[in-house]
């Protein structure tokens, strides 16, 4: 169903199963899969590809030109997967030549009112951005991370899987998987206990992970030396391996360290 008040450009590919409500604008080269719903007043432009079962609420703007002064109208892309919700006034920009020409959003994410995803971001599955959470360019957010309302993330920062960013936080360094962050230019407050419990870990496993994270950030030695010692223990704790691999992956912004007790 396409409401007669909506404007659909030529060269658009839209499956017949989609619902496009009043006063929507679909630009040329947009590809929309199956069973998506555009409630009303939705703008989807650029070289944007959308999968299946996504919902777009009024005044969301998807695929508009990046907010980057270096952008020179190069051909760039936005790819959106399946089962995502884009609430009112959400904005998402495509990539630029400085970041691989592509912004990617995977599956089952919720972007609440006023949240923003800038150019060249990579958002994995099951991510939540609460109201007015904003990502600068080139940010990577891994699976099951949650960003609280009015939080802001600096460009090139990585947010690890199952990390929790508290509301009104300012993040300028990488947040390890399972990390808990609150504040502006602060240190990690600990681990995301709720996220680990949702993942199905028992209390004993969570306690072991918390202890090893403290060992990683022990300021009696360097983080690298701490990691070498932990790796020599052959713990076989998947979550610790993920954190170590994350830290070793050449961060551009540096790692947000654990707050000393």
PENORHU-V722732 format. One record per backbone hydrogen bond with DSSP energy under -0.5 kcal/mol. CO is the residue of the C=O (numbers start at 1). NH is the residue of the N-H. If there is no record, write none. Layout:
# PENORHU-V722732
CO	NH
CO	NH
This chain:
# PENORHU-V722732
1	20
3	6
6	8
7	9
7	26
9	12
11	29
12	14
13	32
15	18
18	20
19	21
19	38
20	3
21	24
22	41
24	7
25	27
25	44
26	9
27	30
30	13
31	50
32	15
33	15
34	53
36	19
37	39
37	56
38	21
40	59
41	59
42	25
42	44
43	62
44	27
46	48
47	78
48	31
49	80
50	33
51	33
52	83
54	37
55	86
56	39
57	60
58	89
60	43
60	62
61	63
61	92
62	45
64	94
66	68
68	71
74	76
76	47
77	95
77	103
78	49
79	105
80	51
81	51
82	108
84	55
85	87
85	111
86	57
87	90
88	114
90	61
91	117
92	63
92	64
96	99
96	101
97	100
101	77
103	79
104	123
105	81
106	81
107	126
109	85
110	112
110	129
111	87
112	115
113	132
115	91
116	118
116	135
117	93
118	121
119	138
121	104
122	124
122	141
123	106
124	127
125	144
127	110
128	130
128	147
129	112
130	133
131	150
133	116
134	153
135	118
136	139
137	156
139	122
140	159
141	124
142	145
143	162
145	128
146	148
146	165
147	130
148	151
149	168
151	134
152	171
153	136
154	157
157	140
158	160
158	175
159	142
160	163
161	178
163	146
164	166
164	181
165	148
166	169
169	152
169	171
170	172
170	185
171	154
174	176
174	256
175	160
176	179
178	192
179	164
180	189
180	190
181	166
183	170
187	182
188	259
190	180
191	193
192	196
193	197
194	198
195	199
196	201
197	200
202	206
203	207
204	208
205	209
206	210
207	211
208	212
209	213
210	214
211	215
212	216
213	217
215	218
218	221
222	226
223	227
224	228
225	229
226	230
227	231
228	232
229	233
230	233
231	234
236	238
237	241
238	242
239	243
240	244
241	245
242	246
243	247
244	248
246	249
248	250
254	174
255	257
257	188
